[in-house]
Amino acid sequence: MVEGARLESVYTATYRGFESLLLRQNLKALIKKIRAFFMERLLIGDLLDFLEVPKR
């Protein structure tokens, strides 16, 4: 019983779940798009503030 518990803890500690290269690549691409979206919004907001354009 003790040996079985040890084996379980050893194998579950290194197993991180199902990982697909395609899913990881898609996630990285999605994160880049989200980051670019918000950075663009921040830059546009700063530019409008600089030009003193009234916000809606």
C-alpha positions in Angstrom: 0.0 0.0 0.0 2.8 2.4 0.9 4.7 1.6 -2.3 1.6 2.3 -4.4 1.1 5.7 -2.8 4.8 6.6 -3.4 4.5 5.6 -7.1 1.4 7.6 -7.4 3.0 10.7 -5.9 6.1 10.4 -8.1 4.2 10.0 -11.4 1.5 12.7 -10.7 4.1 15.3 -9.6 5.7 15.3 -13.1 2.5 14.9 -15.2 1.0 18.3 -16.1 -2.0 17.0 -18.0 -2.6 16.8 -21.7 -0.4 19.2 -23.6 -0.7 19.7 -27.3 1.8 21.6 -29.3 -1.0 23.0 -31.5 -2.9 24.2 -28.4 0.1 25.8 -26.9 0.9 27.6 -30.2 -2.7 28.8 -30.5 -2.7 30.0 -26.9 0.5 32.0 -27.5 -0.9 33.5 -30.7 -4.1 34.5 -28.8 -2.2 36.0 -26.0 -0.2 38.1 -28.5 -3.4 39.3 -30.2 -5.0 40.2 -26.9 -1.9 42.1 -25.7 -1.7 44.0 -29.1 -5.3 44.9 -28.8 -5.0 46.5 -25.4 -1.7 48.1 -26.2 -3.3 49.7 -29.3 -6.1 51.0 -27.1 -3.7 52.5 -24.6 -1.6 54.1 -27.3 -4.7 55.6 -29.0 -5.9 56.9 -25.6 -2.5 58.5 -24.9 -2.5 60.1 -28.3 -6.0 61.5 -27.9 -4.9 62.9 -24.5 -1.8 64.4 -26.1 -3.9 66.0 -28.9 -6.5 67.1 -26.4 -9.3 65.4 -28.4 -12.5 65.1 -26.3 -13.4 61.6 -25.4 -16.9 60.3 -26.0 
